[in-house]
Amino acid sequence: MKCKHSSVDSIDVIFLKRLLPSLLVPLALLFSTILKTENYPQKFKQAVVLPLYKGKGSHSRIMNKIEEDNLLDDNQHGFRKGRSCETAITVLSQTIFNELDKLNVNLVVVIANFLFHREISIKIKEFVSSPFKVNRGIGQGTVNGPNLFMLFFNAVSHLKTDCHHSIFADDVAIYIFDKNVKKGLERLAKIMDRLDNWCNLVGLSISYKKLSL
């Protein structure tokens, strides 16, 4: 049985699952040490990235009916639109963090340490590149990566005080209302200039191929 998961150490996840009962105590001690020292092992900051085509899936009519009638427990994250293993783990992590808030642990320092000195390798079929350092980003594939990115990207809302906007992850829709088309376009151009300057400042780039007016 081959493992679909890609990791730096190349240890098959099936092997780890079978050893799980023996690993629980060592892992508990390891993560307790991380929280006490507020320091992540460097190996935990390494990842292998597999470029994949994002195909479009489908959502069955039966599942649509189940969702409409609210027949499933809200804690069920499997095989549901907009939910996944990652969302289930995120809920679990948030619950743990809520409990950690009651302890004397500086989670800001812990998370900051996790984000510094990260390394990734690129894997395409059997080829795996040498590790190289990344000086930006929140760690691809990490459980709390989406949450950390939303906190980082949230600052974009402060740039658009003179327009309406909607944000989905890193996609931003900007819309304004003006009786004068020329003035409206001039306002929009100024807003885009501010957005472009902010993106350059924080190391992001606007995908102009997706931009539409």
Helices and strands as residue ranges (DSSP letters): H 13-37, G 42-45, E 46-49, H 61-68, H 85-100, H 107-115, E 118-124, E 127-128, E 132-134, H 145-153, G 154-159, E 164-168, E 171-175, H 181-202
